[in-house]
Amino acid sequence: MAVTVRTISAALKNLKPFHAPNLIPKKKKNGFFYKMSSSTESPSLTHSITLPSKQSEPVHILAAPGVSSSDFWSAIDSSLFKQWLHNLQTENGILANDTMTLRQVLIQVPGIVFARGPAVAMLILLESEGETYAVLTEQARVPVGRIILELPAGMLDDDKGDIVGTAVREVEEETGIKLNVEDMVDLTAFLDSSTGSTVFPSPGGCDEEISIFLCRKRVDKEIITHLQGKETGLREHGELIKVRVVPYKNLWRTTADCKVLVAVALLEMAKNEGLLPSLAT
């Protein structure tokens, strides 16, 4: 799958600029091969990198309109960009298994705010034979360059604010599990009203606010076995998702997904204060 990546140099604005030498190709630097554009060629800001991986085609780096030369080279030479390239090729990186190809990176102007809007995530707990399991999705995440285990989640696609309906739809699309609205508990509703009953994962650069729901069900062990490794997602939209089922007792240490960690914290505090309804038999 070809992936076009857009990166933002907002966090890189204050880094020391990197000035490319004219007409001199760079040798290996920090594990990457750089090929500089000649000053006699097109004046547009471009750059190419050949990754030390199985990918044969070079990665083209372009500057968006309005990006200065100093910001462009500062972004490329920054430790953040180099770390991102490294993450792409690690054992859990999205380029590691050759299912994706990185073709282009667009460096945009500093100071951009990512207006993502409201979203919803679902903590699904399945109880079977005295054990509780959590349902996660495994997805390739380009911004961090890695395969990540996450809660099933999605953005609200319209202005109707149907958070519950969105949660039900996203869970079915990403895991194949059909939920009933009456089985869902809004964990973020237990927060103080001053918070708006949502959580902000990265308010320094993104307006995304997430409502987190809980759904608990009793199921046969065969259901859990069937879900493990199931391939789901809207393939026509480029979603390549696998379902992973993990014991709830290990959930907090299984993934770095902040939605998971927030959901576990909210669930445990709600249990401690007796706020959760009993699970139907």
Secondary structure, DSSP 4 states (H G I P E B T S, - for coil): -EEEEEEE-GGGTTSPP-PPPTT----EETTEEEEEPPTTS-SS-EEEEE-SSS--SPEEEEEPTT--HHHHHHHHHSHHHHHHHHHHTSTTBTTTTSS-EEEEEEEE-TT--B---EEEEEEEEEEETTEEEEEEEEEEETTTTEEEEE--EEE--SSS--HHHHHHHHHHHHH-----GGGEEEGGGGS-GGGTS-B-S-TTTB--EEEEEEEEEE--HHHHHHHTT-EES-GGGT--EEEEEEEHHHHHHH---HHHHHHHHHHHHHHHTT-SPPPP-
